[in-house]
């Protein structure tokens, strides 16, 4: 079962986040085979503001354990966690993204609201998308904005331990 997990940083938690980076990577290394996408969200200056993970887990009970056992969460780096069921409509991981890791801008776009998921049809230009599902889009324009209570757009970059 696939899940989107978005940890939002607390204000002024950057130093603690950086201090725990190796612990975070070690924790995520345990899920290397299950990860569909991962990486930090960024502000306009490139400073991390959160952490995104799309992961395939064995069952619904594993999702909160994944989110709340993360070292940054346990240490107080994050102000909140968005955890949602996901369907990998592209059928690939970020490592299979045709555009590659570098070049261009990457975004996490969240359509927030209640009710049935909206915008489930994959846009025609699939090669522009790293991951696509009911809660993650690549640009605000992909969403039918009036279907959501709020739409958030965050800069995003490929994450993981540097090779």
N, C-alpha and C positions, 0 to 999 in steps of 0.2 A: 504494500500500500504506500502510495507516494504522498509526501507532505511538504508544504512550504513552511519554513520556519524563519521568521525575521525578528532578530533581536535588535531593538533600538537602544542606542547608547544613552546613558544618563548625561546631563550636562557636566562638564568638567571631569569626565572619566577617562580621557585619552591616555593619561600617564599610566593608570591602572591597566587599561586595555593593552598598552604596549608591554607592560611588565608581564602580562599573562599570555603573550602571543605564542610562545613555545608550548605552553600547556594547552592552549586552544588547538594548535596544530596537531599536537600529539593525540588529543581527544578525537579530533576529526579524522585522523589517520585510521582510527578504529573503524570508520565508516567509509573508507576509500572506495570500496566496490559498490556501495549503495548510493553514493552521491551522484546527483544529476547535474547540479550546479552549486557553486559556492562563491562567496566573495563579499567584500565590504561595500556598503553604500558610502557615498562620499558627498561632502558639501562642495560648494563652488570652488573652494581652495584646495580640494583634494584631500581634506582631512576626514578620516573615518567617522561615520555617524551611526553605523549599525552593521549587522552581519546577516547575510542571507545564506540559507542552505535549503536546497531541494533534495530530498532524500527518500529512498525507497526502503521502508521498514516492514518488519514481518506482520505487524498488527497495530490497531489503534492505541493500545496501551504503551507501545514502544515510543510513540511520538512525544508525549509529555516527558518521558524519561530522557529522550534525546535532547529536548529543548532545555530542561531544567537541571540536568547534570553537567551541562557545559561549564567549564571553569570560570569564564567571564560572568556568566549568570550567577553562579554560586558566590562569587566575590563582590557582586554589586555593580558590575560595569553597566548593565542594561537597566533601563527604566521600565520597559515592558517587552512582551513577546507576543508576536502574532503567529499563531499556529493554525494552519488550514490544510484540509485535504487537498490533494493535487492530482491532476491527471496529465501525464506527459504527452500532450497531443502531437508533439513533433517526433516522439520516439527516439530521441537521441540525448546525449549529454552535452554539456558546454564544451567538452574536449573534442566533440565531433562538429562543432560550429564551423561552417564553411568560411566565415569571415576571419577566423583565427582570434587569438587573444589580443593582438595589438592592432592599432589602426581604428579610427572611428570612435564614436562615443557609445557607451553602453549605459542602459538605464534599467532601474527597477520601477515599474509603474504599477501601482495598486489601485484597483477599483474597489472601494469600500462601501458596504451597505448590507442590507438584509434581504432575505428572499432567495429566489432561485438564481444560480449563476447566470451571468449575461456574457455576451461576446465570446461564445464558445467555438465559433467558426474560425479556423486558422486563416489568417490573412494570406493572400495569394503569394506574396514574396517571402516565403518561408526562410530563405537564406539570410534574411536580415534579422532573424530571431535566434536568440541563444536558447531560450526555453519559452514555452507557451503553455498556459493553462488557465483555469478559471480565475486565478488571482494575480497573475503576473503578465504584463504586456511590455513591449519594447518602447512605446512612445504614447503620450497622451492621446494623440490622434487616432490610435488604433481602437480606443474605447468609444462606446456610445455614451458620452458623458452624462446625459440625462437619466441613464439607468442606475446611477450610483449616488449615494449620499455624499461621497467625497472621492476625489482622485488625487493620489499623491505620486509625484515623480521624484526619484532619487538617482543621482549619479551612482554608477556601480562599476566595479572592475572585477576581473577574474581573481579568484582567491586561491589560497593554498600555500603550502610550504614552497618557498623558492627552490628551484632545482639548481 
